[in-house]
Amino acid sequence: MSFSFPPLTGSKPERYAQLLEQVRALLHDERDRIANAANLSALVYHALPDLNWVGFYFFDGSELVVGPFQGLPACVRIPLDKGVCGAAARTRQTQRVDDVHAFPGHIACDSASRSELVVPLYRGEALIGVFDLDSPLPARFDGDDQRGLEAIAAAYLESLE
C-alpha cells in the first residue's frame, strides 16, 4: 500500500484541519498503538515545517519510555518529575515551551532543540504517554499549533479504541 498526501495549504488552522483529515485517513481501521504512533510521527514530521523531532513516549507504569519517532536518536527514559515531557504527563496539560533552555529540569536529548510542544495522552484516568514535538527554532509553536496538535493527539487516542 502506498500513501500520498497533498501538501497543506491555506491559513495555519486550515492546514491543521487538512492534516487532521490525513491523520484520520492514515489511522483508519488500525488499532495497534505502535503502528499508529510510527505512521503518525512520520506524517507530522514531514507535513509540518521547522521540526527536528516528532514522536511518542509511552508510560510503562513508572516512567516514560521512547516509542516511535522521527529525528535523531532520543533519550530512552524520562522520569515523570523531569523535563517538558514529564511535566505534560504529570500535570495532564499540554506544555508549550518557547525556550527549552529556560525550562527548569529540561532534558537536552538533542542540543539543536530550542522549543518544544508536548501533549499528554490519557484514556480516562490512565496515562498512556505523551506526543512530543521539538523545533530548532525558538518560539516555533503558537496557540494554533497547540490546538492542531491536541486534535491530532485526540485522533491518535481515538484510533486505539
C-alpha positions, 0 to 999 in steps of 0.5 A, spaced: 500 500 500 502 506 498 500 513 501 500 520 498 498 526 501 497 533 498 501 538 501 497 543 506 495 549 504 491 555 506 491 559 513 495 555 519 488 552 522 486 550 515 492 546 514 491 543 521 484 541 519 487 538 512 492 534 516 487 532 521 483 529 515 490 525 513 491 523 520 484 520 520 485 517 513 492 514 515 489 511 522 483 508 519 481 501 521 488 500 525 488 499 532 495 497 534 498 503 538 505 502 535 503 502 528 499 508 529 504 512 533 510 510 527 505 512 521 503 518 525 510 521 527 512 520 520 506 524 517 507 530 522 514 530 521 514 531 514 507 535 513 509 540 518 515 545 517 521 547 522 521 540 526 527 536 528 523 531 532 516 528 532 514 522 536 511 518 542 513 516 549 509 511 552 508 510 560 510 503 562 507 504 569 513 508 572 516 512 567 516 514 560 519 510 555 521 512 547 516 509 542 516 511 535 519 517 532 522 521 527 529 525 528 535 523 531 536 518 536 532 520 543 533 519 550 530 512 552 527 514 559 524 520 562 522 520 569 515 523 570 518 529 575 523 531 569 523 535 563 517 538 558 515 531 557 514 529 564 511 535 566 505 534 560 504 527 563 504 529 570 500 535 570 495 532 564 496 539 560 499 540 554 506 544 555 508 549 550 515 551 551 518 557 547 525 556 550 527 549 552 533 552 555 529 556 560 525 550 562 527 548 569 529 540 569 529 540 561 532 534 558 537 536 552 536 529 548 538 533 542 542 540 543 539 543 536 532 543 540 530 550 542 522 549 543 518 544 544 510 542 544 508 536 548 501 533 549 499 528 554 495 522 552 490 519 557 484 514 556 480 516 562 484 516 568 490 512 565 496 515 562 498 512 556 504 517 554 505 523 551 506 526 543 512 530 543 514 535 538 521 539 538 523 545 533 530 548 532 527 554 532 525 558 538 518 560 539 516 555 533 509 553 536 503 558 537 496 557 540 494 554 533 499 549 533 497 547 540 490 546 538 492 542 531 496 538 535 491 536 541 486 534 535 491 530 532 493 527 539 485 526 540 485 522 533 491 518 535 487 516 542 481 515 538 484 510 533 486 505 539 479 504 541 
